[in-house]
Amino acid sequence: MEEYFDEDILKKIYYNELEALHEAPKDEEYVEITEKIIELEEILLKGENKDCIKRYMEYINERVGIEAENQFKIGFKTAIKIIIQCLK
C-alpha cells in the first residue's frame, strides 16, 4: 500500500486504474468471521443443520459492517490524497 501513496492519484482516477476500493479488510476479526462463514456455507450446502442459517446471517451482517467501515476509511483516505495532490 506504500506505493499507493506515492502514485499520481489523479492520473489513476482519470484512467480508471484506482484499485483501492477492492481491498478487503485484513484485521483479525474480519478474517475470523470470514472463516466462520465459509464453515457454515459448507454445512448449509450439505443441508445438515437448519440452525446454521441464523448464525450464518449474523456473521454475514457483522462482516458487512466491517467492510462498510473499511470502505469508508478507504474513501476518506482517497479524498485526502486527492486534496494533497491538487495542492502540489
Distance bins in CASP14 RR format, pairs under 12 A and 6 or more apart:
PFRMAT RR
TARGET T0000
AUTHOR 0000-0000-0000
RMODE 2
METHOD distances of the structure
MODEL  1
1 7 0 0 0 0 0 1 0 0 0 0 0
1 19 0 0 0 0 0 1 0 0 0 0 0
1 20 0 0 0 0 1 0 0 0 0 0 0
1 23 0 0 0 0 1 0 0 0 0 0 0
1 26 0 0 0 0 0 1 0 0 0 0 0
1 74 0 0 0 0 0 1 0 0 0 0 0
1 77 0 0 0 0 1 0 0 0 0 0 0
1 81 0 0 0 0 0 1 0 0 0 0 0
3 9 0 0 0 0 0 1 0 0 0 0 0
3 12 0 0 0 0 0 1 0 0 0 0 0
3 19 0 0 0 0 0 1 0 0 0 0 0
3 20 0 0 0 0 0 1 0 0 0 0 0
4 12 0 0 0 0 1 0 0 0 0 0 0
4 17 0 0 0 0 0 1 0 0 0 0 0
4 18 0 0 0 0 1 0 0 0 0 0 0
4 19 0 0 0 0 1 0 0 0 0 0 0
4 20 1 0 0 1 0 0 0 0 0 0 0
4 22 0 0 0 0 0 1 0 0 0 0 0
4 23 0 0 0 0 1 0 0 0 0 0 0
4 74 0 0 0 0 0 1 0 0 0 0 0
4 77 0 0 0 0 1 0 0 0 0 0 0
4 78 0 0 0 0 1 0 0 0 0 0 0
4 81 0 0 0 0 1 0 0 0 0 0 0
5 12 0 0 0 0 0 1 0 0 0 0 0
5 20 0 0 0 0 0 1 0 0 0 0 0
5 77 0 0 0 0 1 0 0 0 0 0 0
5 78 0 0 0 0 0 1 0 0 0 0 0
5 80 0 0 0 0 0 1 0 0 0 0 0
5 81 1 0 0 1 0 0 0 0 0 0 0
5 84 0 0 0 0 1 0 0 0 0 0 0
5 85 0 0 0 0 0 1 0 0 0 0 0
6 12 0 0 0 0 0 1 0 0 0 0 0
6 81 0 0 0 0 0 1 0 0 0 0 0
6 84 0 0 0 0 0 1 0 0 0 0 0
6 85 0 0 0 0 0 1 0 0 0 0 0
7 13 0 0 0 0 0 1 0 0 0 0 0
7 15 0 0 0 0 0 1 0 0 0 0 0
7 17 0 0 0 0 1 0 0 0 0 0 0
7 18 0 0 0 0 1 0 0 0 0 0 0
7 19 0 0 0 0 0 1 0 0 0 0 0
7 20 0 0 0 0 0 1 0 0 0 0 0
7 78 0 0 0 0 0 1 0 0 0 0 0
7 81 0 0 0 0 1 0 0 0 0 0 0
7 85 0 0 0 0 1 0 0 0 0 0 0
8 14 0 0 0 0 1 0 0 0 0 0 0
8 15 0 0 0 0 1 0 0 0 0 0 0
8 17 0 0 0 0 0 1 0 0 0 0 0
8 18 0 0 0 0 0 1 0 0 0 0 0
8 81 0 0 0 0 0 1 0 0 0 0 0
8 82 0 0 0 0 0 1 0 0 0 0 0
8 84 0 0 0 0 0 1 0 0 0 0 0
8 85 1 0 0 1 0 0 0 0 0 0 0
8 86 0 0 0 0 0 1 0 0 0 0 0
8 88 0 0 0 0 1 0 0 0 0 0 0
9 15 0 0 0 0 0 1 0 0 0 0 0
9 17 0 0 0 0 1 0 0 0 0 0 0
9 18 1 0 0 1 0 0 0 0 0 0 0
9 19 0 0 0 0 0 1 0 0 0 0 0
9 20 0 0 0 0 1 0 0 0 0 0 0
9 75 0 0 0 0 0 1 0 0 0 0 0
9 77 0 0 0 0 0 1 0 0 0 0 0
9 78 1 0 0 1 0 0 0 0 0 0 0
9 79 0 0 0 0 0 1 0 0 0 0 0
9 80 0 0 0 0 1 0 0 0 0 0 0
9 81 1 0 1 0 0 0 0 0 0 0 0
9 82 1 0 1 0 0 0 0 0 0 0 0
9 83 0 0 0 0 1 0 0 0 0 0 0
9 84 0 0 0 0 1 0 0 0 0 0 0
9 85 1 0 1 0 0 0 0 0 0 0 0
9 86 0 0 0 0 1 0 0 0 0 0 0
9 88 0 0 0 0 0 1 0 0 0 0 0
10 17 0 0 0 0 0 1 0 0 0 0 0
10 18 0 0 0 0 1 0 0 0 0 0 0
10 78 0 0 0 0 0 1 0 0 0 0 0
10 81 0 0 0 0 1 0 0 0 0 0 0
10 82 1 0 0 1 0 0 0 0 0 0 0
10 83 0 0 0 0 0 1 0 0 0 0 0
10 84 0 0 0 0 0 1 0 0 0 0 0
10 85 1 0 1 0 0 0 0 0 0 0 0
10 86 1 0 0 1 0 0 0 0 0 0 0
10 87 0 0 0 0 0 1 0 0 0 0 0
10 88 0 0 0 0 1 0 0 0 0 0 0
11 17 1 0 0 1 0 0 0 0 0 0 0
11 18 0 0 0 0 1 0 0 0 0 0 0
11 82 0 0 0 0 0 1 0 0 0 0 0
11 85 0 0 0 0 1 0 0 0 0 0 0
12 18 1 0 1 0 0 0 0 0 0 0 0
12 19 0 0 0 0 1 0 0 0 0 0 0
12 20 0 0 0 0 1 0 0 0 0 0 0
12 21 0 0 0 0 0 1 0 0 0 0 0
12 78 0 0 0 0 1 0 0 0 0 0 0
12 81 0 0 0 0 1 0 0 0 0 0 0
12 82 0 0 0 0 0 1 0 0 0 0 0
12 85 0 0 0 0 1 0 0 0 0 0 0
13 19 0 0 0 0 0 1 0 0 0 0 0
13 20 0 0 0 0 0 1 0 0 0 0 0
13 21 0 0 0 0 0 1 0 0 0 0 0
13 75 0 0 0 0 0 1 0 0 0 0 0
13 78 0 0 0 0 1 0 0 0 0 0 0
13 79 0 0 0 0 0 1 0 0 0 0 0
13 81 0 0 0 0 1 0 0 0 0 0 0
13 82 1 0 0 1 0 0 0 0 0 0 0
13 85 0 0 0 0 1 0 0 0 0 0 0
13 86 0 0 0 0 0 1 0 0 0 0 0
14 82 0 0 0 0 0 1 0 0 0 0 0
14 85 0 0 0 0 0 1 0 0 0 0 0
18 74 0 0 0 0 0 1 0 0 0 0 0
18 75 0 0 0 0 0 1 0 0 0 0 0
18 77 0 0 0 0 0 1 0 0 0 0 0
18 78 1 0 0 1 0 0 0 0 0 0 0
18 81 0 0 0 0 1 0 0 0 0 0 0
18 82 0 0 0 0 0 1 0 0 0 0 0
19 74 0 0 0 0 0 1 0 0 0 0 0
19 78 0 0 0 0 0 1 0 0 0 0 0
20 70 0 0 0 0 0 1 0 0 0 0 0
20 71 0 0 0 0 1 0 0 0 0 0 0
20 73 0 0 0 0 0 1 0 0 0 0 0
20 74 1 0 1 0 0 0 0 0 0 0 0
20 75 1 0 0 1 0 0 0 0 0 0 0
20 76 0 0 0 0 0 1 0 0 0 0 0
20 77 1 0 0 1 0 0 0 0 0 0 0
20 78 1 0 1 0 0 0 0 0 0 0 0
20 79 0 0 0 0 0 1 0 0 0 0 0
20 81 0 0 0 0 1 0 0 0 0 0 0
20 82 0 0 0 0 0 1 0 0 0 0 0
21 67 0 0 0 0 0 1 0 0 0 0 0
21 70 0 0 0 0 1 0 0 0 0 0 0
21 71 1 0 0 1 0 0 0 0 0 0 0
21 72 0 0 0 0 0 1 0 0 0 0 0
21 73 0 0 0 0 0 1 0 0 0 0 0
21 74 1 0 0 1 0 0 0 0 0 0 0
21 75 1 0 0 1 0 0 0 0 0 0 0
21 77 0 0 0 0 0 1 0 0 0 0 0
21 78 0 0 0 0 1 0 0 0 0 0 0
22 67 0 0 0 0 0 1 0 0 0 0 0
22 70 0 0 0 0 0 1 0 0 0 0 0
22 71 0 0 0 0 0 1 0 0 0 0 0
22 74 0 0 0 0 1 0 0 0 0 0 0
23 30 0 0 0 0 0 1 0 0 0 0 0
23 67 0 0 0 0 0 1 0 0 0 0 0
23 70 1 0 0 1 0 0 0 0 0 0 0
23 71 0 0 0 0 1 0 0 0 0 0 0
23 73 0 0 0 0 1 0 0 0 0 0 0
23 74 1 0 0 1 0 0 0 0 0 0 0
23 75 0 0 0 0 0 1 0 0 0 0 0
23 77 0 0 0 0 0 1 0 0 0 0 0
23 78 0 0 0 0 0 1 0 0 0 0 0
24 30 1 0 0 1 0 0 0 0 0 0 0
24 31 0 0 0 0 1 0 0 0 0 0 0
24 33 0 0 0 0 0 1 0 0 0 0 0
24 34 0 0 0 0 1 0 0 0 0 0 0
24 63 0 0 0 0 1 0 0 0 0 0 0
24 66 0 0 0 0 1 0 0 0 0 0 0
24 67 1 0 0 1 0 0 0 0 0 0 0
24 70 1 0 0 1 0 0 0 0 0 0 0
24 71 0 0 0 0 0 1 0 0 0 0 0
24 74 0 0 0 0 0 1 0 0 0 0 0
25 31 0 0 0 0 1 0 0 0 0 0 0
25 32 0 0 0 0 0 1 0 0 0 0 0
25 33 0 0 0 0 1 0 0 0 0 0 0
25 34 0 0 0 0 1 0 0 0 0 0 0
25 62 0 0 0 0 0 1 0 0 0 0 0
25 63 0 0 0 0 1 0 0 0 0 0 0
25 64 0 0 0 0 0 1 0 0 0 0 0
25 65 0 0 0 0 1 0 0 0 0 0 0
25 66 1 0 1 0 0 0 0 0 0 0 0
25 67 1 0 0 1 0 0 0 0 0 0 0
25 68 0 0 0 0 0 1 0 0 0 0 0
25 69 1 0 0 1 0 0 0 0 0 0 0
25 70 1 0 1 0 0 0 0 0 0 0 0
25 71 0 0 0 0 1 0 0 0 0 0 0
25 72 0 0 0 0 0 1 0 0 0 0 0
25 73 0 0 0 0 1 0 0 0 0 0 0
25 74 0 0 0 0 1 0 0 0 0 0 0
26 32 0 0 0 0 0 1 0 0 0 0 0
26 34 0 0 0 0 0 1 0 0 0 0 0
26 66 0 0 0 0 0 1 0 0 0 0 0
26 67 0 0 0 0 0 1 0 0 0 0 0
26 70 0 0 0 0 1 0 0 0 0 0 0
27 33 0 0 0 0 1 0 0 0 0 0 0
27 34 0 0 0 0 0 1 0 0 0 0 0
27 63 0 0 0 0 0 1 0 0 0 0 0
27 66 1 0 0 1 0 0 0 0 0 0 0
27 67 0 0 0 0 0 1 0 0 0 0 0
27 69 0 0 0 0 1 0 0 0 0 0 0
27 70 0 0 0 0 1 0 0 0 0 0 0
27 73 0 0 0 0 0 1 0 0 0 0 0
28 34 0 0 0 0 0 1 0 0 0 0 0
28 35 0 0 0 0 0 1 0 0 0 0 0
28 66 0 0 0 0 0 1 0 0 0 0 0
29 35 0 0 0 0 0 1 0 0 0 0 0
29 36 0 0 0 0 0 1 0 0 0 0 0
29 59 0 0 0 0 0 1 0 0 0 0 0
29 62 0 0 0 0 1 0 0 0 0 0 0
29 63 0 0 0 0 1 0 0 0 0 0 0
29 65 0 0 0 0 0 1 0 0 0 0 0
29 66 1 0 0 1 0 0 0 0 0 0 0
29 67 0 0 0 0 0 1 0 0 0 0 0
29 69 0 0 0 0 0 1 0 0 0 0 0
29 70 0 0 0 0 0 1 0 0 0 0 0
30 36 0 0 0 0 0 1 0 0 0 0 0
30 37 0 0 0 0 0 1 0 0 0 0 0
30 59 0 0 0 0 0 1 0 0 0 0 0
30 62 0 0 0 0 1 0 0 0 0 0 0
30 63 1 0 0 1 0 0 0 0 0 0 0
30 64 0 0 0 0 0 1 0 0 0 0 0
30 65 0 0 0 0 1 0 0 0 0 0 0
30 66 1 0 1 0 0 0 0 0 0 0 0
30 67 1 0 0 1 0 0 0 0 0 0 0
30 68 0 0 0 0 0 1 0 0 0 0 0
30 69 0 0 0 0 1 0 0 0 0 0 0
30 70 1 0 0 1 0 0 0 0 0 0 0
31 37 0 0 0 0 0 1 0 0 0 0 0
31 38 0 0 0 0 0 1 0 0 0 0 0
31 63 0 0 0 0 0 1 0 0 0 0 0
31 66 0 0 0 0 0 1 0 0 0 0 0
32 38 0 0 0 0 0 1 0 0 0 0 0
32 39 0 0 0 0 0 1 0 0 0 0 0
32 59 0 0 0 0 1 0 0 0 0 0 0
32 62 0 0 0 0 1 0 0 0 0 0 0
32 63 0 0 0 0 1 0 0 0 0 0 0
32 66 0 0 0 0 0 1 0 0 0 0 0
33 39 0 0 0 0 0 1 0 0 0 0 0
33 40 0 0 0 0 0 1 0 0 0 0 0
33 55 0 0 0 0 0 1 0 0 0 0 0
33 56 0 0 0 0 0 1 0 0 0 0 0
33 58 0 0 0 0 1 0 0 0 0 0 0
33 59 1 0 1 0 0 0 0 0 0 0 0
33 60 0 0 0 0 1 0 0 0 0 0 0
33 61 0 0 0 0 1 0 0 0 0 0 0
33 62 1 0 1 0 0 0 0 0 0 0 0
33 63 1 0 1 0 0 0 0 0 0 0 0
33 64 0 0 0 0 1 0 0 0 0 0 0
33 65 0 0 0 0 1 0 0 0 0 0 0
33 66 1 0 0 1 0 0 0 0 0 0 0
33 67 0 0 0 0 0 1 0 0 0 0 0
34 40 0 0 0 0 0 1 0 0 0 0 0
34 41 0 0 0 0 0 1 0 0 0 0 0
34 59 0 0 0 0 1 0 0 0 0 0 0
34 60 0 0 0 0 0 1 0 0 0 0 0
34 62 0 0 0 0 0 1 0 0 0 0 0
34 63 1 0 0 1 0 0 0 0 0 0 0
34 64 0 0 0 0 0 1 0 0 0 0 0
34 66 0 0 0 0 1 0 0 0 0 0 0
34 67 0 0 0 0 0 1 0 0 0 0 0
35 41 0 0 0 0 0 1 0 0 0 0 0
35 42 0 0 0 0 0 1 0 0 0 0 0
35 59 0 0 0 0 1 0 0 0 0 0 0
35 63 0 0 0 0 0 1 0 0 0 0 0
36 42 0 0 0 0 0 1 0 0 0 0 0
36 43 0 0 0 0 0 1 0 0 0 0 0
36 52 0 0 0 0 0 1 0 0 0 0 0
36 55 1 0 0 1 0 0 0 0 0 0 0
36 56 0 0 0 0 1 0 0 0 0 0 0
36 57 0 0 0 0 0 1 0 0 0 0 0
36 58 0 0 0 0 1 0 0 0 0 0 0
36 59 1 0 1 0 0 0 0 0 0 0 0
36 60 0 0 0 0 1 0 0 0 0 0 0
36 62 0 0 0 0 1 0 0 0 0 0 0
36 63 0 0 0 0 1 0 0 0 0 0 0
37 43 0 0 0 0 0 1 0 0 0 0 0
37 44 0 0 0 0 0 1 0 0 0 0 0
37 52 0 0 0 0 0 1 0 0 0 0 0
37 55 0 0 0 0 1 0 0 0 0 0 0
37 56 1 0 0 1 0 0 0 0 0 0 0
37 57 0 0 0 0 1 0 0 0 0 0 0
37 58 0 0 0 0 1 0 0 0 0 0 0
37 59 1 0 1 0 0 0 0 0 0 0 0
37 60 1 0 0 1 0 0 0 0 0 0 0
37 61 0 0 0 0 0 1 0 0 0 0 0
37 62 0 0 0 0 1 0 0 0 0 0 0
37 63 1 0 0 1 0 0 0 0 0 0 0
37 64 0 0 0 0 0 1 0 0 0 0 0
37 66 0 0 0 0 0 1 0 0 0 0 0
38 44 0 0 0 0 0 1 0 0 0 0 0
38 45 0 0 0 0 0 1 0 0 0 0 0
38 56 0 0 0 0 0 1 0 0 0 0 0
38 59 0 0 0 0 1 0 0 0 0 0 0
38 60 0 0 0 0 0 1 0 0 0 0 0
38 63 0 0 0 0 0 1 0 0 0 0 0
39 45 0 0 0 0 0 1 0 0 0 0 0
39 46 0 0 0 0 0 1 0 0 0 0 0
39 49 0 0 0 0 0 1 0 0 0 0 0
39 52 0 0 0 0 1 0 0 0 0 0 0
39 55 0 0 0 0 1 0 0 0 0 0 0
39 56 0 0 0 0 1 0 0 0 0 0 0
39 59 0 0 0 0 1 0 0 0 0 0 0
40 46 0 0 0 0 0 1 0 0 0 0 0
40 47 0 0 0 0 0 1 0 0 0 0 0
40 48 0 0 0 0 0 1 0 0 0 0 0
40 49 0 0 0 0 1 0 0 0 0 0 0
40 50 0 0 0 0 0 1 0 0 0 0 0
40 51 0 0 0 0 0 1 0 0 0 0 0
40 52 1 0 1 0 0 0 0 0 0 0 0
40 53 0 0 0 0 1 0 0 0 0 0 0
40 54 0 0 0 0 1 0 0 0 0 0 0
40 55 1 0 0 1 0 0 0 0 0 0 0
40 56 1 0 1 0 0 0 0 0 0 0 0
40 57 0 0 0 0 1 0 0 0 0 0 0
40 58 0 0 0 0 1 0 0 0 0 0 0
40 59 1 0 0 1 0 0 0 0 0 0 0
40 60 0 0 0 0 1 0 0 0 0 0 0
40 63 0 0 0 0 0 1 0 0 0 0 0
41 47 0 0 0 0 0 1 0 0 0 0 0
41 49 0 0 0 0 0 1 0 0 0 0 0
41 52 0 0 0 0 1 0 0 0 0 0 0
41 53 0 0 0 0 0 1 0 0 0 0 0
41 55 0 0 0 0 0 1 0 0 0 0 0
41 56 1 0 0 1 0 0 0 0 0 0 0
41 57 0 0 0 0 0 1 0 0 0 0 0
41 59 0 0 0 0 1 0 0 0 0 0 0
41 60 0 0 0 0 1 0 0 0 0 0 0
42 48 0 0 0 0 1 0 0 0 0 0 0
42 49 0 0 0 0 0 1 0 0 0 0 0
42 52 0 0 0 0 1 0 0 0 0 0 0
42 56 0 0 0 0 0 1 0 0 0 0 0
43 49 1 0 1 0 0 0 0 0 0 0 0
43 50 0 0 0 0 0 1 0 0 0 0 0
43 51 0 0 0 0 1 0 0 0 0 0 0
43 52 1 0 1 0 0 0 0 0 0 0 0
43 53 0 0 0 0 1 0 0 0 0 0 0
43 55 0 0 0 0 1 0 0 0 0 0 0
43 56 0 0 0 0 1 0 0 0 0 0 0
44 50 0 0 0 0 1 0 0 0 0 0 0
44 51 0 0 0 0 0 1 0 0 0 0 0
44 52 1 0 1 0 0 0 0 0 0 0 0
44 53 1 0 0 1 0 0 0 0 0 0 0
44 54 0 0 0 0 0 1 0 0 0 0 0
44 55 0 0 0 0 1 0 0 0 0 0 0
44 56 1 0 0 1 0 0 0 0 0 0 0
44 57 0 0 0 0 0 1 0 0 0 0 0
44 59 0 0 0 0 0 1 0 0 0 0 0
44 60 0 0 0 0 0 1 0 0 0 0 0
45 52 0 0 0 0 0 1 0 0 0 0 0
45 53 0 0 0 0 0 1 0 0 0 0 0
45 56 0 0 0 0 0 1 0 0 0 0 0
46 52 0 0 0 0 1 0 0 0 0 0 0
47 53 0 0 0 0 1 0 0 0 0 0 0
47 56 0 0 0 0 0 1 0 0 0 0 0
49 55 0 0 0 0 1 0 0 0 0 0 0
49 56 0 0 0 0 0 1 0 0 0 0 0
50 56 0 0 0 0 0 1 0 0 0 0 0
51 57 0 0 0 0 0 1 0 0 0 0 0
51 58 0 0 0 0 0 1 0 0 0 0 0
52 58 0 0 0 0 0 1 0 0 0 0 0
52 59 0 0 0 0 0 1 0 0 0 0 0
52 60 0 0 0 0 0 1 0 0 0 0 0
53 59 0 0 0 0 0 1 0 0 0 0 0
53 60 0 0 0 0 0 1 0 0 0 0 0
54 60 0 0 0 0 0 1 0 0 0 0 0
54 61 0 0 0 0 0 1 0 0 0 0 0
55 61 0 0 0 0 0 1 0 0 0 0 0
55 62 0 0 0 0 0 1 0 0 0 0 0
56 62 0 0 0 0 0 1 0 0 0 0 0
56 63 0 0 0 0 0 1 0 0 0 0 0
57 63 0 0 0 0 0 1 0 0 0 0 0
57 64 0 0 0 0 0 1 0 0 0 0 0
58 64 0 0 0 0 0 1 0 0 0 0 0
58 65 0 0 0 0 0 1 0 0 0 0 0
59 65 0 0 0 0 0 1 0 0 0 0 0
59 66 0 0 0 0 0 1 0 0 0 0 0
60 66 0 0 0 0 0 1 0 0 0 0 0
60 67 0 0 0 0 0 1 0 0 0 0 0
61 67 0 0 0 0 0 1 0 0 0 0 0
61 68 0 0 0 0 0 1 0 0 0 0 0
62 68 0 0 0 0 0 1 0 0 0 0 0
62 69 0 0 0 0 0 1 0 0 0 0 0
63 69 0 0 0 0 0 1 0 0 0 0 0
63 70 0 0 0 0 0 1 0 0 0 0 0
64 70 0 0 0 0 0 1 0 0 0 0 0
64 71 0 0 0 0 0 1 0 0 0 0 0
65 71 0 0 0 0 1 0 0 0 0 0 0
65 72 0 0 0 0 1 0 0 0 0 0 0
66 72 0 0 0 0 0 1 0 0 0 0 0
66 73 0 0 0 0 0 1 0 0 0 0 0
67 73 0 0 0 0 0 1 0 0 0 0 0
67 74 0 0 0 0 0 1 0 0 0 0 0
68 74 0 0 0 0 0 1 0 0 0 0 0
68 75 0 0 0 0 0 1 0 0 0 0 0
69 75 0 0 0 0 0 1 0 0 0 0 0
69 76 0 0 0 0 0 1 0 0 0 0 0
70 76 0 0 0 0 0 1 0 0 0 0 0
70 77 0 0 0 0 0 1 0 0 0 0 0
71 77 0 0 0 0 0 1 0 0 0 0 0
71 78 0 0 0 0 0 1 0 0 0 0 0
72 78 0 0 0 0 0 1 0 0 0 0 0
72 79 0 0 0 0 0 1 0 0 0 0 0
73 79 0 0 0 0 0 1 0 0 0 0 0
73 80 0 0 0 0 0 1 0 0 0 0 0
74 80 0 0 0 0 0 1 0 0 0 0 0
74 81 0 0 0 0 0 1 0 0 0 0 0
75 81 0 0 0 0 1 0 0 0 0 0 0
75 82 0 0 0 0 1 0 0 0 0 0 0
76 82 0 0 0 0 0 1 0 0 0 0 0
76 83 0 0 0 0 0 1 0 0 0 0 0
77 83 0 0 0 0 0 1 0 0 0 0 0
77 84 0 0 0 0 0 1 0 0 0 0 0
78 84 0 0 0 0 0 1 0 0 0 0 0
78 85 0 0 0 0 0 1 0 0 0 0 0
79 85 0 0 0 0 0 1 0 0 0 0 0
79 86 0 0 0 0 0 1 0 0 0 0 0
80 86 0 0 0 0 0 1 0 0 0 0 0
80 87 0 0 0 0 0 1 0 0 0 0 0
81 87 0 0 0 0 0 1 0 0 0 0 0
81 88 0 0 0 0 0 1 0 0 0 0 0
82 88 0 0 0 0 0 1 0 0 0 0 0
END
